[in-house]
Amino acid sequence: MNLKKKNGWLLIDKPIGVTSNFVLQKVRKVFENCKAGFVGTLDPLASGYLPVALGSATKLISFIESDIKTYLFTTKWGFRTDTGDLEGTIIEKKNNYPTKIEIEKKLQSYEGKLKQKTPKYSSVKINGLRAYELARRDIPFKTKDRVIFIKKIRLKRVISKENAIFEVQCSSGTYIRSLAESIAASLDTVGTLIELRRLTRDDLNKKLISLDYLLSLVHSGNQNKLIYPIDTIFDKKISRIRLNDMEVKKVLTGNFIEMRTKHENDNDLVLATYEDDFVALGIIKKSNFHPKKLLVS
């Protein structure tokens, strides 16, 4: 059993000006159109951490796409656009620039569960069409509010009276453009997102690669060296269990196995391995391992 080839993660530093899908298609072409997918769409304006799953790693996307994500974003006070970023048309201006003390005081109310209005220029589907398509055609429609979670938000730096940098840890599905507008409104002004970057956790920072660098390796045959193991992506150090010959047969047919050593926490995610290969992702229940996703094609 050799599952290593083209199974794992590429940790791409997405450049500004291209879509996440554009990056994905370039990656697929480099790896001979293998099965691939990414975690968490980044708008063309945004840059930064875009994990791309290859091969059997795609089966794990649903387990991690809801993880808390960290962003660095810059807001420019004084004007607001119809898209919430620099790609739109200015629709409102206000000559009011909040101070550092005013900003920090307001941020205290932005942690926890919040309701957020889905922007009209978003990829949410309305009657089968993307919201941004309807907005560009001037077709009237309404979007629903959604509940988001802000774990932590802080003012990173005030660049000038017009610009401020924030860092936020938030739930999947949070619209940073809307967050920037909301913060501005609470400060009796208007604001627009002018820069957005998704950050990694610290131990992944040095592993990010640029798309240009990946493409430069195509003719050298060294692109496979950039693939990280399946367990790299998990925020917490995930437990592993080693299967013997009899256990791997049971797991591969979808059956649970009794743990040979006691595991204290129920519902913990665990990776099952056989020899040097990842076989399945599962959970622990009453000291039994229950496979949820087989990582063998």
C-alpha positions in Angstrom: 0.0 0.0 0.0 1.7 3.2 -1.1 -0.6 6.3 -0.9 2.0 9.1 -0.6 2.2 10.3 -4.1 0.1 13.4 -4.7 -1.8 13.0 -1.4 -1.4 15.8 1.0 -1.4 19.6 1.2 0.1 22.5 -0.7 0.3 25.6 1.4 -0.1 28.4 -1.1 0.5 32.1 -0.5 -2.3 33.4 -2.8 -1.4 36.5 -4.7 -3.7 39.5 -5.0 -5.6 39.8 -8.3 -6.6 36.2 -8.9 -9.4 34.0 -7.7 -8.9 31.0 -5.4 -10.3 28.8 -8.3 -7.6 30.2 -10.6 -4.9 29.1 -8.2 -6.6 25.7 -7.9 -6.7 25.1 -11.6 -3.0 26.0 -11.9 -2.2 23.6 -9.1 -4.2 20.8 -10.8 -2.4 21.4 -14.1 1.0 21.1 -12.3 0.0 17.8 -10.7 -1.4 16.2 -13.9 -5.0 17.2 -13.2 -5.2 15.2 -10.0 -8.1 15.5 -7.6 -7.7 18.8 -5.7 -9.7 21.3 -3.6 -9.0 24.3 -1.4 -10.1 25.4 2.0 -11.8 28.8 2.4 -12.3 31.0 -0.6 -10.2 34.2 -0.8 -11.5 37.1 -2.9 -9.3 38.4 -5.7 -8.4 41.4 -3.5 -7.2 39.1 -0.7 -3.8 37.4 -0.3 -2.3 34.8 2.0 -2.9 31.3 3.3 -4.8 29.1 0.8 -4.4 25.4 1.7 -4.9 23.2 -1.3 -5.7 19.5 -0.8 -4.4 16.9 -3.2 -5.7 13.4 -3.7 -7.1 11.8 -0.6 -6.5 15.0 1.4 -9.6 16.4 -0.3 -11.7 14.0 1.9 -10.6 16.1 4.9 -11.7 19.5 3.7 -15.1 19.3 5.4 -13.4 18.6 8.8 -11.4 21.7 8.8 -13.2 24.3 6.7 -15.1 25.5 9.7 -12.0 26.2 11.7 -11.4 29.7 13.2 -9.5 31.8 10.6 -7.2 34.7 11.2 -7.1 37.8 9.0 -5.1 41.0 8.9 -7.1 43.8 7.2 -6.8 47.5 6.6 -9.7 49.9 6.7 -9.7 53.3 5.1 -12.1 55.7 6.8 -14.0 58.5 5.0 -15.7 56.7 2.1 -17.8 53.6 1.4 -18.2 51.7 -1.8 -21.1 49.5 -3.1 -18.9 46.4 -3.0 -17.2 47.1 0.4 -13.8 47.2 -1.2 -11.7 49.1 -3.7 -13.3 47.4 -6.7 -16.6 49.2 -6.2 -18.0 52.7 -6.8 -18.0 55.2 -4.0 -21.5 55.6 -2.7 -21.0 57.6 0.5 -18.4 59.9 2.0 -18.0 61.2 5.6 -15.3 63.5 6.9 -14.9 61.8 10.2 -11.8 60.0 11.3 -11.8 58.0 14.6 -9.0 58.1 17.1 -7.0 55.1 18.3 -8.8 55.3 21.7 -12.2 55.5 20.1 -11.5 52.5 17.9 -10.2 50.3 20.7 -13.2 51.1 22.9 -15.6 50.0 20.2 -13.8 46.8 19.4 -14.7 45.4 22.8 -18.3 44.9 21.6 -17.2 43.0 18.5 -16.2 39.7 20.2 -18.5 36.8 20.6 -21.6 35.8 18.5 -22.8 38.6 16.1 -25.4 38.9 13.4 -23.9 40.0 10.1 -25.7 41.0 6.9 -24.5 39.2 3.8 -23.2 41.7 1.3 -24.9 42.0 -2.0 -21.6 41.5 -3.8 -21.0 38.0 -2.5 -21.0 34.5 -3.9 -24.1 33.5 -2.0 -26.7 32.0 -4.4 -30.1 33.6 -4.8 -32.6 31.6 -6.8 -29.7 29.8 -8.5 -27.6 32.9 -9.3 -24.7 34.4 -7.4 -25.6 37.5 -5.5 -22.8 39.5 -7.2 -24.3 38.6 -10.6 -27.7 40.0 -9.6 -26.1 43.1 -8.1 -24.1 43.8 -11.3 -27.4 43.6 -13.3 -29.2 45.9 -10.9 -31.8 43.2 -10.1 -33.4 43.8 -6.7 -32.9 41.1 -4.1 -32.5 40.6 -0.4 -29.8 38.7 1.5 -30.2 37.0 4.8 -28.4 37.8 8.0 -26.0 35.2 9.3 -24.6 34.5 12.8 -20.8 34.7 13.0 -18.4 34.3 15.8 -15.5 36.7 16.5 -13.0 35.0 18.8 -10.7 38.0 19.0 -10.3 41.3 17.3 -7.7 44.0 18.0 -6.4 47.2 16.5 -2.9 46.3 15.2 -1.8 49.7 14.1 -3.0 53.2 13.2 -1.1 54.1 10.0 -2.6 57.6 9.6 -5.8 59.4 10.4 -7.4 57.6 7.4 -6.0 54.1 7.7 -6.0 51.5 10.5 -4.9 47.8 10.5 -6.8 45.2 12.4 -6.3 41.5 13.2 -9.3 39.3 13.7 -9.8 35.6 14.5 -13.3 34.7 13.3 -15.6 31.9 12.2 -15.8 30.6 8.7 -18.2 32.6 6.5 -17.4 35.9 8.2 -17.3 38.7 5.6 -14.4 41.0 6.5 -15.7 43.7 4.2 -19.0 43.8 6.2 -17.1 43.8 9.4 -15.0 46.8 8.4 -18.2 48.7 7.4 -19.9 47.8 10.6 -16.9 49.0 12.8 -16.9 52.2 10.8 -20.6 52.8 11.3 -20.3 52.2 15.1 -17.7 55.0 15.1 -20.1 57.4 13.3 -18.2 57.3 10.0 -17.9 55.1 6.9 -15.0 52.9 5.9 -13.9 50.5 3.1 -11.7 47.5 3.2 -8.5 48.2 1.2 -6.3 45.3 2.1 -6.9 41.8 3.3 -4.5 38.9 4.1 -5.3 35.5 5.7 -2.7 34.4 8.1 -1.5 31.0 9.1 -0.8 29.6 12.5 2.8 30.2 13.5 4.2 26.8 12.7 3.0 27.0 9.0 4.4 30.5 8.2 7.6 29.3 6.8 5.9 26.6 4.7 3.9 28.9 2.5 4.9 29.0 -1.2 4.1 31.4 -3.9 2.2 30.3 -7.0 5.1 31.5 -9.2 7.6 29.4 -7.3 5.4 26.3 -7.7 5.0 26.9 -11.4 8.8 27.4 -11.8 9.4 23.8 -10.6 7.2 22.2 -13.2 10.1 21.3 -15.6 12.5 20.3 -12.8 10.2 17.6 -11.4 10.7 18.9 -7.9 7.1 20.0 -7.3 6.2 16.8 -5.3 8.7 17.9 -2.6 6.3 20.8 -1.7 3.5 18.4 -0.7 3.1 18.2 3.1 1.5 15.3 4.9 -2.2 14.9 5.4 -2.0 15.8 9.1 -0.2 19.1 8.6 -3.3 21.1 8.2 -4.9 20.4 11.6 -4.7 23.3 14.0 -4.2 21.0 17.0 -1.8 18.2 17.2 -3.9 15.3 16.1 -3.6 11.9 17.7 -2.6 8.8 15.7 -3.1 5.2 16.1 -1.2 2.4 14.3 -3.3 -0.4 12.8 -2.2 -4.0 12.6 -3.1 -6.3 9.6 -6.4 -7.4 11.1 -7.4 -3.9 12.2 -6.7 -2.3 8.9 -9.0 -4.8 7.2 -11.8 -3.9 9.6 -11.3 -0.2 9.2 -11.2 -0.4 5.4 -14.6 -2.1 5.4 -16.0 0.7 7.6 -16.0 -1.2 10.9 -15.0 0.2 14.2 -12.1 -1.3 16.2 -11.4 -1.5 19.9 -8.5 0.6 21.0 -5.6 -1.3 22.4 -4.7 1.6 24.7 -7.1 3.8 26.7 -8.1 7.1 25.1 -9.4 9.7 27.6 -11.5 12.0 25.4 -14.5 10.9 23.4 -15.2 12.5 20.0 -11.5 13.4 19.5 -10.4 13.2 15.9 -7.8 10.6 15.3 -5.8 9.5 12.2 -5.3 5.8 11.7 -2.1 4.7 10.0 -0.9 1.4 8.6 2.8 1.0 8.1 3.7 4.5 6.7 0.4 5.4 5.2 -2.7 7.3 6.4 -5.7 5.0 6.2 -8.6 6.8 7.8 -9.8 9.8 9.9 -12.2 8.9 12.6 -13.4 9.6 16.1 -13.1 7.9 19.5 -16.2 6.7 21.3 -16.0 4.7 24.5 -12.4 3.6 23.7 -13.4 2.5 20.2 -12.1 4.0 16.9 -14.9 4.7 14.4 -13.7 5.6 10.9 -15.4 8.6 9.3 -13.4 9.1 6.2 -11.3 6.5 4.4 -8.1 8.0 3.0 -7.6 5.1 0.6 -8.9 5.4 -3.0 
